[in-house]
């Protein structure tokens, strides 16, 4: 009897999970066809309120920042390894181990 209750409970849970998945796929499909995945702004509904951008995305005057927020410089593996080794060796409390020749 207990086995039948477990099977029934997991069947109901699986039904809810699959129906939620299908509803999400339909919603995403509708949004992509309306163009909400592009950079073009869509008109706001009356129920939606205006959300201000995060303060870090604004300059001192309150205007949006046009410059890149993160700049990544390409570094070779050997250069990065040498920098990490120098930081590690200059750290306080570091006991120096004899370097291995490889």
N, CA, C and O atoms as a GROMACS GRO file, in nm:
protein
  408
    1UNK      N    1   0.082  -0.120   0.000
    1UNK     CA    2   0.000   0.000   0.000
    1UNK      C    3   0.087   0.126   0.000
    1UNK      O    4   0.059   0.223  -0.071
    2UNK      N    5   0.194   0.123   0.081
    2UNK     CA    6   0.283   0.237   0.089
    2UNK      C    7   0.352   0.262  -0.046
    2UNK      O    8   0.377   0.377  -0.083
    3UNK      N    9   0.382   0.154  -0.117
    3UNK     CA   10   0.445   0.168  -0.248
    3UNK      C   11   0.353   0.241  -0.346
    3UNK      O   12   0.400   0.323  -0.425
    4UNK      N   13   0.226   0.213  -0.341
    4UNK     CA   14   0.132   0.279  -0.430
    4UNK      C   15   0.121   0.428  -0.400
    4UNK      O   16   0.106   0.509  -0.491
    5UNK      N   17   0.129   0.466  -0.272
    5UNK     CA   18   0.124   0.607  -0.235
    5UNK      C   19   0.248   0.678  -0.288
    5UNK      O   20   0.238   0.789  -0.341
    6UNK      N   21   0.366   0.615  -0.273
    6UNK     CA   22   0.489   0.674  -0.326
    6UNK      C   23   0.481   0.691  -0.478
    6UNK      O   24   0.518   0.796  -0.531
    7UNK      N   25   0.434   0.589  -0.546
    7UNK     CA   26   0.424   0.597  -0.692
    7UNK      C   27   0.328   0.707  -0.731
    7UNK      O   28   0.357   0.784  -0.824
    8UNK      N   29   0.215   0.718  -0.664
    8UNK     CA   30   0.118   0.822  -0.694
    8UNK      C   31   0.176   0.961  -0.666
    8UNK      O   32   0.158   1.053  -0.746
    9UNK      N   33   0.246   0.976  -0.553
    9UNK     CA   34   0.305   1.106  -0.518
    9UNK      C   35   0.411   1.147  -0.620
    9UNK      O   36   0.411   1.262  -0.664
   10UNK      N   37   0.499   1.057  -0.658
   10UNK     CA   38   0.603   1.091  -0.755
   10UNK      C   39   0.544   1.115  -0.894
   10UNK      O   40   0.599   1.194  -0.971
   11UNK      N   41   0.434   1.048  -0.928
   11UNK     CA   42   0.368   1.073  -1.055
   11UNK      C   43   0.310   1.214  -1.059
   11UNK      O   44   0.321   1.283  -1.160
   12UNK      N   45   0.250   1.257  -0.949
   12UNK     CA   46   0.194   1.392  -0.941
   12UNK      C   47   0.306   1.495  -0.949
   12UNK      O   48   0.294   1.595  -1.020
   13UNK      N   49   0.416   1.472  -0.877
   13UNK     CA   50   0.530   1.565  -0.880
   13UNK      C   51   0.589   1.572  -1.021
   13UNK      O   52   0.620   1.680  -1.070
   14UNK      N   53   0.604   1.458  -1.086
   14UNK     CA   54   0.658   1.456  -1.222
   14UNK      C   55   0.564   1.529  -1.318
   14UNK      O   56   0.610   1.600  -1.407
   15UNK      N   57   0.432   1.513  -1.300
   15UNK     CA   58   0.336   1.583  -1.385
   15UNK      C   59   0.351   1.733  -1.369
   15UNK      O   60   0.353   1.806  -1.468
   16UNK      N   61   0.361   1.782  -1.244
   16UNK     CA   62   0.378   1.925  -1.222
   16UNK      C   63   0.510   1.976  -1.281
   16UNK      O   64   0.514   2.084  -1.338
   17UNK      N   65   0.616   1.899  -1.267
   17UNK     CA   66   0.747   1.941  -1.320
   17UNK      C   67   0.743   1.950  -1.471
   17UNK      O   68   0.794   2.048  -1.528
   18UNK      N   69   0.686   1.852  -1.537
   18UNK     CA   70   0.681   1.853  -1.684
   18UNK      C   71   0.589   1.963  -1.734
   18UNK      O   72   0.620   2.029  -1.833
   19UNK      N   73   0.476   1.985  -1.667
   19UNK     CA   74   0.386   2.092  -1.711
   19UNK      C   75   0.452   2.229  -1.691
   19UNK      O   76   0.435   2.318  -1.775
   20UNK      N   77   0.527   2.246  -1.583
   20UNK     CA   78   0.599   2.371  -1.561
   20UNK      C   79   0.706   2.391  -1.668
   20UNK      O   80   0.725   2.502  -1.717
   21UNK      N   81   0.776   2.284  -1.706
   21UNK     CA   82   0.876   2.292  -1.812
   21UNK      C   83   0.813   2.333  -1.944
   21UNK      O   84   0.867   2.418  -2.015
   22UNK      N   85   0.700   2.275  -1.977
   22UNK     CA   86   0.633   2.308  -2.102
   22UNK      C   87   0.585   2.453  -2.100
   22UNK      O   88   0.599   2.524  -2.200
   23UNK      N   89   0.528   2.500  -1.987
   23UNK     CA   90   0.486   2.639  -1.977
   23UNK      C   91   0.604   2.734  -1.993
   23UNK      O   92   0.592   2.838  -2.058
   24UNK      N   93   0.718   2.700  -1.933
   24UNK     CA   94   0.837   2.786  -1.945
   24UNK      C   95   0.886   2.791  -2.089
   24UNK      O   96   0.923   2.898  -2.138
   25UNK      N   97   0.887   2.678  -2.158
   25UNK     CA   98   0.930   2.676  -2.297
   25UNK      C   99   0.838   2.759  -2.385
   25UNK      O  100   0.884   2.828  -2.475
   26UNK      N  101   0.708   2.752  -2.359
   26UNK     CA  102   0.613   2.831  -2.437
   26UNK      C  103   0.634   2.979  -2.410
   26UNK      O  104   0.629   3.060  -2.503
   27UNK      N  105   0.658   3.015  -2.284
   27UNK     CA  106   0.681   3.156  -2.250
   27UNK      C  107   0.808   3.208  -2.316
   27UNK      O  108   0.807   3.317  -2.373
   28UNK      N  109   0.916   3.131  -2.310
   28UNK     CA  110   1.041   3.173  -2.373
   28UNK      C  111   1.026   3.183  -2.523
   28UNK      O  112   1.080   3.275  -2.585
   29UNK      N  113   0.953   3.091  -2.583
   29UNK     CA  114   0.931   3.096  -2.727
   29UNK      C  115   0.852   3.220  -2.765
   29UNK      O  116   0.884   3.286  -2.864
   30UNK      N  117   0.750   3.253  -2.688
   30UNK     CA  118   0.672   3.373  -2.716
   30UNK      C  119   0.754   3.499  -2.699
   30UNK      O  120   0.742   3.592  -2.779
   31UNK      N  121   0.837   3.504  -2.596
   31UNK     CA  122   0.922   3.621  -2.574
   31UNK      C  123   1.023   3.639  -2.687
   31UNK      O  124   1.049   3.751  -2.730
   32UNK      N  125   1.080   3.529  -2.735
   32UNK     CA  126   1.180   3.540  -2.841
   32UNK      C  127   1.116   3.582  -2.972
   32UNK      O  128   1.180   3.652  -3.052
   33UNK      N  129   0.992   3.542  -2.997
   33UNK     CA  130   0.926   3.584  -3.120
   33UNK      C  131   0.882   3.729  -3.115
   33UNK      O  132   0.873   3.795  -3.218
   34UNK      N  133   0.855   3.781  -2.995
   34UNK     CA  134   0.817   3.921  -2.981
   34UNK      C  135   0.939   4.011  -2.986
   34UNK      O  136   0.924   4.132  -3.003
   35UNK      N  137   1.058   3.956  -2.972
   35UNK     CA  138   1.180   4.036  -2.982
   35UNK      C  139   1.232   4.084  -2.849
   35UNK      O  140   1.312   4.178  -2.846
   36UNK      N  141   1.190   4.025  -2.739
   36UNK     CA  142   1.239   4.071  -2.610
   36UNK      C  143   1.382   4.025  -2.584
   36UNK      O  144   1.445   4.072  -2.489
   37UNK      N  145   1.434   3.934  -2.665
   37UNK     CA  146   1.571   3.887  -2.648
   37UNK      C  147   1.669   3.976  -2.723
   37UNK      O  148   1.790   3.955  -2.714
   38UNK      N  149   1.619   4.074  -2.798
   38UNK     CA  150   1.708   4.163  -2.871
   38UNK      C  151   1.731   4.290  -2.791
   38UNK      O  152   1.678   4.305  -2.681
   39UNK      N  153   1.810   4.380  -2.846
   39UNK     CA  154   1.841   4.505  -2.776
   39UNK      C  155   1.732   4.610  -2.792
   39UNK      O  156   1.739   4.716  -2.730
   40UNK      N  157   1.632   4.583  -2.875
   40UNK     CA  158   1.528   4.683  -2.895
   40UNK      C  159   1.436   4.683  -2.774
   40UNK      O  160   1.390   4.578  -2.729
   41UNK      N  161   1.408   4.803  -2.721
   41UNK     CA  162   1.321   4.808  -2.604
   41UNK      C  163   1.177   4.778  -2.642
   41UNK      O  164   1.130   4.819  -2.748
   42UNK      N  165   1.109   4.708  -2.556
   42UNK     CA  166   0.968   4.681  -2.581
   42UNK      C  167   0.887   4.770  -2.489
   42UNK      O  168   0.935   4.808  -2.382
   43UNK      N  169   0.766   4.804  -2.527
   43UNK     CA  170   0.684   4.890  -2.443
   43UNK      C  171   0.652   4.822  -2.310
   43UNK      O  172   0.627   4.702  -2.304
   44UNK      N  173   0.653   4.903  -2.205
   44UNK     CA  174   0.626   4.849  -2.073
   44UNK      C  175   0.477   4.838  -2.050
   44UNK      O  176   0.400   4.923  -2.096
   45UNK      N  177   0.436   4.735  -1.981
   45UNK     CA  178   0.297   4.718  -1.944
   45UNK      C  179   0.267   4.809  -1.825
   45UNK      O  180   0.358   4.852  -1.754
   46UNK      N  181   0.142   4.838  -1.804
   46UNK     CA  182   0.105   4.925  -1.693
   46UNK      C  183   0.140   4.862  -1.559
   46UNK      O  184   0.165   4.934  -1.462
   47UNK      N  185   0.141   4.730  -1.553
   47UNK     CA  186   0.171   4.664  -1.426
   47UNK      C  187   0.319   4.668  -1.393
   47UNK      O  188   0.359   4.650  -1.278
   48UNK      N  189   0.404   4.693  -1.496
   48UNK     CA  190   0.547   4.698  -1.474
   48UNK      C  191   0.588   4.838  -1.433
   48UNK      O  192   0.542   4.936  -1.491
   49UNK      N  193   0.674   4.847  -1.334
   49UNK     CA  194   0.723   4.978  -1.293
   49UNK      C  195   0.864   4.997  -1.349
   49UNK      O  196   0.932   4.900  -1.384
   50UNK      N  197   0.906   5.121  -1.356
   50UNK     CA  198   1.039   5.152  -1.407
   50UNK      C  199   1.142   5.115  -1.302
   50UNK      O  200   1.129   5.152  -1.186
   51UNK      N  201   1.244   5.042  -1.343
   51UNK     CA  202   1.351   5.005  -1.252
   51UNK      C  203   1.476   5.084  -1.291
   51UNK      O  204   1.520   5.079  -1.405
   52UNK      N  205   1.530   5.156  -1.195
   52UNK     CA  206   1.651   5.234  -1.219
   52UNK      C  207   1.770   5.139  -1.232
   52UNK      O  208   1.773   5.034  -1.168
   53UNK      N  209   1.869   5.175  -1.316
   53UNK     CA  210   1.988   5.089  -1.328
   53UNK      C  211   2.069   5.092  -1.198
   53UNK      O  212   2.054   5.180  -1.114
   54UNK      N  213   2.153   4.994  -1.186
   54UNK     CA  214   2.238   4.983  -1.068
   54UNK      C  215   2.329   5.106  -1.059
   54UNK      O  216   2.378   5.153  -1.162
   55UNK      N  217   2.353   5.160  -0.939
   55UNK     CA  218   2.434   5.282  -0.926
   55UNK      C  219   2.574   5.271  -0.983
   55UNK      O  220   2.631   5.372  -1.025
   56UNK      N  221   2.632   5.152  -0.986
   56UNK     CA  222   2.767   5.138  -1.041
   56UNK      C  223   2.769   5.154  -1.192
   56UNK      O  224   2.876   5.171  -1.251
   57UNK      N  225   2.652   5.148  -1.257
   57UNK     CA  226   2.645   5.166  -1.402
   57UNK      C  227   2.624   5.312  -1.440
   57UNK      O  228   2.611   5.344  -1.559
   58UNK      N  229   2.622   5.402  -1.340
   58UNK     CA  230   2.603   5.544  -1.365
   58UNK      C  231   2.728   5.621  -1.325
   58UNK      O  232   2.799   5.581  -1.232
   59UNK      N  233   2.754   5.733  -1.396
   59UNK     CA  234   2.868   5.816  -1.358
   59UNK      C  235   2.825   5.916  -1.251
   59UNK      O  236   2.715   5.905  -1.196
   60UNK      N  237   2.911   6.014  -1.221
   60UNK     CA  238   2.881   6.110  -1.114
   60UNK      C  239   2.760   6.197  -1.145
   60UNK      O  240   2.694   6.246  -1.053
   61UNK      N  241   2.731   6.218  -1.273
   61UNK     CA  242   2.617   6.300  -1.312
   61UNK      C  243   2.487   6.221  -1.321
   61UNK      O  244   2.380   6.280  -1.342
   62UNK      N  245   2.494   6.090  -1.305
   62UNK     CA  246   2.375   6.007  -1.315
   62UNK      C  247   2.348   5.955  -1.454
   62UNK      O  248   2.242   5.897  -1.480
   63UNK      N  249   2.442   5.976  -1.546
   63UNK     CA  250   2.428   5.927  -1.682
   63UNK      C  251   2.486   5.787  -1.693
   63UNK      O  252   2.580   5.753  -1.621
   64UNK      N  253   2.431   5.703  -1.783
   64UNK     CA  254   2.486   5.568  -1.798
   64UNK      C  255   2.631   5.572  -1.846
   64UNK      O  256   2.668   5.658  -1.927
   65UNK      N  257   2.713   5.480  -1.798
   65UNK     CA  258   2.854   5.472  -1.834
   65UNK      C  259   2.866   5.402  -1.969
   65UNK      O  260   2.806   5.296  -1.990
   66UNK      N  261   2.943   5.460  -2.061
   66UNK     CA  262   2.961   5.402  -2.193
   66UNK      C  263   3.090   5.322  -2.207
   66UNK      O  264   3.112   5.259  -2.311
   67UNK      N  265   3.175   5.324  -2.107
   67UNK     CA  266   3.302   5.255  -2.117
   67UNK      C  267   3.289   5.112  -2.065
   67UNK      O  268   3.198   5.082  -1.987
   68UNK      N  269   3.378   5.026  -2.107
   68UNK     CA  270   3.370   4.887  -2.058
   68UNK      C  271   3.395   4.881  -1.908
   68UNK      O  272   3.479   4.954  -1.855
   69UNK      N  273   3.321   4.793  -1.842
   69UNK     CA  274   3.332   4.783  -1.697
   69UNK      C  275   3.441   4.687  -1.654
   69UNK      O  276   3.485   4.691  -1.539
   70UNK      N  277   3.485   4.602  -1.743
   70UNK     CA  278   3.589   4.506  -1.710
   70UNK      C  279   3.679   4.491  -1.830
   70UNK      O  280   3.633   4.463  -1.941
   71UNK      N  281   3.807   4.510  -1.809
   71UNK     CA  282   3.904   4.495  -1.916
   71UNK      C  283   3.996   4.380  -1.878
   71UNK      O  284   4.057   4.382  -1.771
   72UNK      N  285   4.005   4.283  -1.965
   72UNK     CA  286   4.088   4.167  -1.939
   72UNK      C  287   4.203   4.168  -2.039
   72UNK      O  288   4.182   4.176  -2.160
   73UNK      N  289   4.324   4.161  -1.986
   73UNK     CA  290   4.442   4.160  -2.071
   73UNK      C  291   4.489   4.017  -2.086
   73UNK      O  292   4.492   3.942  -1.989
   74UNK      N  293   4.524   3.981  -2.206
   74UNK     CA  294   4.572   3.846  -2.232
   74UNK      C  295   4.713   3.830  -2.177
   74UNK      O  296   4.800   3.912  -2.204
   75UNK      N  297   4.735   3.724  -2.100
   75UNK     CA  298   4.865   3.699  -2.038
   75UNK      C  299   4.903   3.555  -2.072
   75UNK      O  300   4.819   3.466  -2.072
   76UNK      N  301   5.031   3.535  -2.100
   76UNK     CA  302   5.075   3.399  -2.128
   76UNK      C  303   5.076   3.317  -1.999
   76UNK      O  304   5.080   3.372  -1.889
   77UNK      N  305   5.072   3.189  -2.013
   77UNK     CA  306   5.069   3.099  -1.898
   77UNK      C  307   5.196   3.111  -1.816
   77UNK      O  308   5.191   3.112  -1.693
   78UNK      N  309   5.310   3.121  -1.883
   78UNK     CA  310   5.438   3.132  -1.812
   78UNK      C  311   5.446   3.262  -1.733
   78UNK      O  312   5.495   3.263  -1.620
   79UNK      N  313   5.399   3.372  -1.793
   79UNK     CA  314   5.400   3.501  -1.724
   79UNK      C  315   5.310   3.496  -1.600
   79UNK      O  316   5.348   3.544  -1.494
   80UNK      N  317   5.194   3.438  -1.614
   80UNK     CA  318   5.103   3.426  -1.500
   80UNK      C  319   5.164   3.338  -1.392
   80UNK      O  320   5.152   3.369  -1.273
   81UNK      N  321   5.228   3.229  -1.431
   81UNK     CA  322   5.290   3.138  -1.334
   81UNK      C  323   5.404   3.208  -1.259
   81UNK      O  324   5.419   3.189  -1.138
   82UNK      N  325   5.484   3.287  -1.330
   82UNK     CA  326   5.594   3.360  -1.266
   82UNK      C  327   5.541   3.464  -1.168
   82UNK      O  328   5.596   3.481  -1.059
   83UNK      N  329   5.435   3.532  -1.206
   83UNK     CA  330   5.376   3.632  -1.115
   83UNK      C  331   5.320   3.567  -0.990
   83UNK      O  332   5.340   3.616  -0.879
   84UNK      N  333   5.249   3.456  -1.007
   84UNK     CA  334   5.194   3.386  -0.892
   84UNK      C  335   5.304   3.333  -0.801
   84UNK      O  336   5.294   3.339  -0.679
   85UNK      N  337   5.411   3.280  -0.862
   85UNK     CA  338   5.523   3.231  -0.782
   85UNK      C  339   5.588   3.344  -0.704
   85UNK      O  340   5.624   3.326  -0.587
   86UNK      N  341   5.605   3.460  -0.766
   86UNK     CA  342   5.667   3.573  -0.695
   86UNK      C  343   5.578   3.622  -0.582
   86UNK      O  344   5.629   3.660  -0.476
   87UNK      N  345   5.448   3.622  -0.601
   87UNK     CA  346   5.356   3.663  -0.493
   87UNK      C  347   5.363   3.562  -0.380
   87UNK      O  348   5.366   3.599  -0.262
   88UNK      N  349   5.365   3.434  -0.415
   88UNK     CA  350   5.370   3.330  -0.313
   88UNK      C  351   5.500   3.335  -0.233
   88UNK      O  352   5.499   3.320  -0.111
   89UNK      N  353   5.611   3.358  -0.302
   89UNK     CA  354   5.740   3.360  -0.234
   89UNK      C  355   5.760   3.486  -0.152
   89UNK      O  356   5.837   3.484  -0.056
   90UNK      N  357   5.692   3.595  -0.186
   90UNK     CA  358   5.708   3.718  -0.109
   90UNK      C  359   5.605   3.728   0.004
   90UNK      O  360   5.605   3.826   0.079
   91UNK      N  361   5.518   3.629   0.018
   91UNK     CA  362   5.416   3.636   0.122
   91UNK      C  363   5.480   3.614   0.259
   91UNK      O  364   5.576   3.538   0.271
   92UNK      N  365   5.428   3.680   0.364
   92UNK     CA  366   5.484   3.663   0.498
   92UNK      C  367   5.459   3.522   0.550
   92UNK      O  368   5.355   3.462   0.523
   93UNK      N  369   5.555   3.470   0.625
   93UNK     CA  370   5.542   3.337   0.682
   93UNK      C  371   5.574   3.226   0.584
   93UNK      O  372   5.556   3.108   0.616
   94UNK      N  373   5.621   3.260   0.467
   94UNK     CA  374   5.654   3.160   0.366
   94UNK      C  375   5.788   3.100   0.398
   94UNK      O  376   5.888   3.172   0.408
   95UNK      N  377   5.793   2.969   0.415
   95UNK     CA  378   5.921   2.901   0.431
   95UNK      C  379   5.966   2.858   0.293
   95UNK      O  380   5.894   2.789   0.221
   96UNK      N  381   6.084   2.898   0.258
   96UNK     CA  382   6.133   2.870   0.123
   96UNK      C  383   6.176   2.724   0.111
   96UNK      O  384   6.251   2.672   0.193
   97UNK      N  385   6.127   2.663   0.006
   97UNK     CA  386   6.165   2.526  -0.022
   97UNK      C  387   6.265   2.526  -0.137
   97UNK      O  388   6.259   2.614  -0.224
   98UNK      N  389   6.355   2.432  -0.139
   98UNK     CA  390   6.450   2.427  -0.249
   98UNK      C  391   6.375   2.405  -0.380
   98UNK      O  392   6.284   2.322  -0.389
   99UNK      N  393   6.415   2.480  -0.482
   99UNK     CA  394   6.350   2.468  -0.611
   99UNK      C  395   6.391   2.340  -0.678
   99UNK      O  396   6.506   2.297  -0.673
  100UNK      N  397   6.291   2.278  -0.742
  100UNK     CA  398   6.315   2.153  -0.812
  100UNK      C  399   6.346   2.183  -0.957
  100UNK      O  400   6.284   2.270  -1.019
  101UNK      N  401   6.442   2.111  -1.011
  101UNK     CA  402   6.473   2.125  -1.152
  101UNK      C  403   6.388   2.025  -1.228
  101UNK      O  404   6.392   1.905  -1.201
  102UNK      N  405   6.313   2.076  -1.325
  102UNK     CA  406   6.230   1.984  -1.403
  102UNK      C  407   6.255   1.998  -1.550
  102UNK      O  408   6.193   1.928  -1.630
   0.00000   0.00000   0.00000
